[in-house]
Each structure stands twice: as C-alpha cells, then as structure tokens.
C-alpha cells in the first residue's frame, strides 16, 4: 500500500487503513472524521495536517486501491500461465477488490451525482480503462489473449456493472455488491454454460 518512511507516513498509513475499513463497511457519508481519528488513534489536528477533509482522504484511498489493482492486473497479463489460470487470477483479483465493499459505499460513490468523490472516481475509472485496454492489446499481440475481440467492449461491459449496482431490484437478489460483480465477471469470462462444460 503506502511505504512507511517517517513518523508522519506511519500515521498516514494508519489513517488510510482505518478510513478504508470504515468507508468499506459503512459508506462514505455515514463515517465521520471523529470516527476515523478514533480508529486510527490520531487527533483531529493530525488528521487536518494530513488531509484538508474527508473527501480528499477518500480520493487518496481510491487512488491507492485502483493503482494497486492495475499493477496486479498487469502482473496477471504478464504471468507465465495458461488462459484458464489467467482468467481464474483475474476473477480472484476482482473478488478480492470488491468483497469487503458495502452496499452503502457503492451507493455513496455512484449515486451522489456530481459529488467531488464521484467525479474523482469517474476520472480514475477513465484512466484505468485506458490502461486496461492497452494491457489487453499487448497481451493479444503476444498471443496471451485471443485477437478476435475488442478490449474496449470488454472494458465497457465491466463499467456497465455500476449501472446494475444502482438497480435496487437487482441489488435485492444478492447479499452484497461483490456477489453481483463476481456473477457478472463469471458470465463475461465463461458465459452461461454449466460448470462441467467450462
């Protein structure tokens, strides 16, 4: 995550870990700066030395999570393994990245139209889509992935997941957003054939 170099960065690491845990469990809006400080064992004064507000802290957390996922995605694409194992690792990465995220956080992120946090997420999503498309194209050129599909379509399908996460009737069918994301990922990766035919 964040390398520990100084006393300040140690405090920042603790703050990031504490805030991420609270945001992921309870959502962005419900969590207060006081609750974050208490969990991170820091004062509000220290919080404000590190971040001007809760939104900037949440943006930093999203940056770390997304950037870390992109590094792992590139590693999967460059790994020496067959396509089935590569797909298994990609699904595992998606699952690990979403398993702890609460419904509240997803709703705060995607339904608070025009908020600074949503605009930041949209920008990061655009940047990461470009990176993923580029990585997939390289994998296609090296024969790791099939040449016949357009990576942009795969990425577009992935981004449409957020629309489904806003659909309350779909959300009601599952226990968590991560279950929906994994179901969609499996459908895209394997289709709807029975398990034994995959």
C-alpha positions in Angstrom: 0.0 0.0 0.0 1.9 3.1 1.2 5.6 2.7 2.1 6.4 3.6 5.7 9.4 6.0 5.8 8.8 8.6 8.5 6.7 9.0 11.6 4.3 11.2 9.6 3.9 8.4 6.9 3.3 5.8 9.7 0.4 8.0 10.9 -0.9 8.5 7.4 -0.7 4.7 6.8 -2.8 4.1 9.9 -5.3 6.8 8.9 -5.7 5.3 5.4 -6.2 1.8 6.7 -8.7 2.9 9.4 -10.7 5.1 7.0 -10.8 2.5 4.2 -12.1 -0.1 6.7 -14.8 2.3 7.9 -15.8 3.5 4.4 -15.9 0.0 3.0 -18.1 -1.2 5.9 -20.4 1.8 6.5 -20.2 4.0 3.4 -18.6 7.4 2.9 -21.4 9.6 4.1 -22.1 7.9 7.5 -18.5 7.9 8.7 -17.3 11.0 10.5 -13.8 12.4 10.8 -14.0 11.8 14.5 -14.7 8.1 14.0 -11.8 7.8 11.6 -9.4 9.6 14.0 -10.6 7.3 16.9 -10.0 4.1 14.8 -6.6 5.4 13.6 -5.6 6.6 17.1 -4.8 10.1 16.0 -6.0 13.5 16.8 -8.2 15.7 14.6 -5.3 18.1 14.4 -3.1 15.4 12.9 -5.9 14.4 10.5 -6.1 18.0 9.2 -2.3 18.2 8.9 -2.5 15.2 6.5 -5.8 15.9 4.7 -8.0 19.0 4.4 -11.2 17.0 4.6 -12.8 13.5 4.4 -13.3 13.7 0.7 -9.6 14.2 -0.1 -8.8 11.2 2.2 -11.4 9.1 0.3 -9.9 10.1 -3.0 -6.4 9.1 -1.8 -7.8 5.7 -0.8 -9.5 5.1 -4.1 -6.2 6.1 -5.9 -4.2 3.5 -3.9 -6.8 0.8 -4.4 -7.2 1.4 -8.1 -3.4 1.8 -8.8 -2.7 -1.4 -6.8 -5.3 -3.3 -8.8 -3.8 -2.1 -12.1 -0.3 -3.3 -11.0 -1.8 -6.7 -10.1 -3.7 -6.8 -13.4 -0.5 -6.2 -15.4 1.2 -8.9 -13.4 -1.6 -11.4 -14.3 -1.3 -10.5 -18.0 2.4 -10.9 -18.0 2.4 -14.2 -15.9 3.6 -17.4 -17.4 0.4 -19.4 -17.2 -2.4 -20.8 -19.4 -5.5 -18.8 -20.2 -7.7 -20.7 -17.7 -5.3 -19.9 -14.9 -5.0 -16.2 -16.1 -8.8 -15.9 -16.0 -9.0 -17.5 -12.6 -6.5 -15.0 -11.3 -8.4 -12.1 -12.9 -11.6 -13.2 -11.2 -9.8 -13.6 -7.9 -8.4 -10.1 -8.2 -11.9 -8.7 -8.9 -13.3 -10.6 -6.0 -10.6 -9.5 -3.6 -11.0 -5.9 -4.7 -14.8 -5.9 -4.1 -15.5 -8.4 -1.3 -15.4 -6.0 1.6 -17.2 -3.1 0.0 -20.6 -2.4 1.5 -23.7 -1.5 -0.4 -23.7 1.9 1.4 -20.2 2.7 0.0 -21.2 1.7 -3.6 -24.4 3.9 -3.3 -22.4 6.8 -1.9 -19.9 6.6 -4.7 -22.2 6.1 -7.7 -25.5 7.7 -6.7 -24.2 11.0 -5.3 -24.3 12.6 -8.7 -21.8 15.4 -9.2 -20.0 15.0 -5.9 -16.3 15.5 -5.8 -15.8 11.9 -4.8 -17.9 10.6 -7.7 -16.2 12.9 -10.2 -12.8 11.7 -9.0 -14.0 8.1 -9.3 -15.1 8.7 -12.9 -11.7 10.2 -13.8 -9.8 7.3 -12.2 -12.2 4.9 -14.0 -11.4 6.5 -17.3 -7.7 6.4 -16.7 -7.8 2.8 -15.6 -9.9 1.8 -18.6 -7.3 3.2 -20.9 -4.6 1.3 -19.0 -6.5 -2.0 -19.1 -7.3 -1.7 -22.8 -3.6 -1.0 -23.5 -2.5 -4.0 -21.4 -5.1 -6.3 -23.1 -3.9 -5.2 -26.5 -0.3 -6.0 -25.6 -1.5 -9.5 -24.3 -3.3 -10.0 -27.6 -0.2 -9.1 -29.6 1.9 -11.5 -27.6 -0.6 -14.3 -28.1 -1.7 -14.4 -24.4 -5.3 -13.5 -25.3 -7.4 -14.1 -28.4 -7.0 -11.5 -31.1 -10.6 -11.5 -32.3 -12.2 -9.4 -29.7 -12.1 -5.6 -29.0 -10.8 -4.9 -25.5 -12.9 -1.7 -25.4 -16.1 -3.9 -25.4 -14.8 -6.0 -22.5 -14.0 -2.9 -20.5 -17.3 -1.3 -21.4 -19.2 -4.4 -20.2 -17.2 -4.1 -17.0 -18.1 -0.5 -16.5 -21.8 -1.2 -17.0 -21.7 -3.2 -13.8 -22.1 0.1 -12.0 -25.5 0.6 -13.6 -26.6 -2.7 -12.2 -25.3 -1.8 -8.8 -27.7 1.2 -8.8 -30.7 -1.1 -9.7 -32.4 -1.8 -6.3 -34.3 -4.8 -7.7 -31.0 -6.4 -8.8 -29.3 -5.5 -5.6 -32.1 -7.2 -3.7 -31.2 -10.6 -5.3 -27.7 -10.6 -3.8 -26.2 -10.3 -0.3 -23.5 -7.8 -1.4 -22.3 -5.8 -4.3 -19.3 -8.1 -4.6 -21.6 -11.1 -5.3 -23.1 -9.2 -8.2 -19.7 -8.2 -9.5 -18.4 -11.7 -9.4 -21.5 -13.1 -11.0 -21.2 -10.7 -13.9 -17.4 -11.4 -14.2 -18.1 -15.1 -14.4 -20.7 -14.6 -17.1 -18.4 -12.4 -19.2 -15.5 -14.8 -18.7 -17.3 -18.2 -19.0 -20.7 -17.5 -20.5 -23.7 -19.4 -19.0 -22.6 -22.9 -19.8 -22.9 -25.5 -17.0 -19.8 -25.8 -14.8 -18.7 -29.1 -16.3 -18.6 -27.6 -19.8 -16.3 -24.7 -18.9 
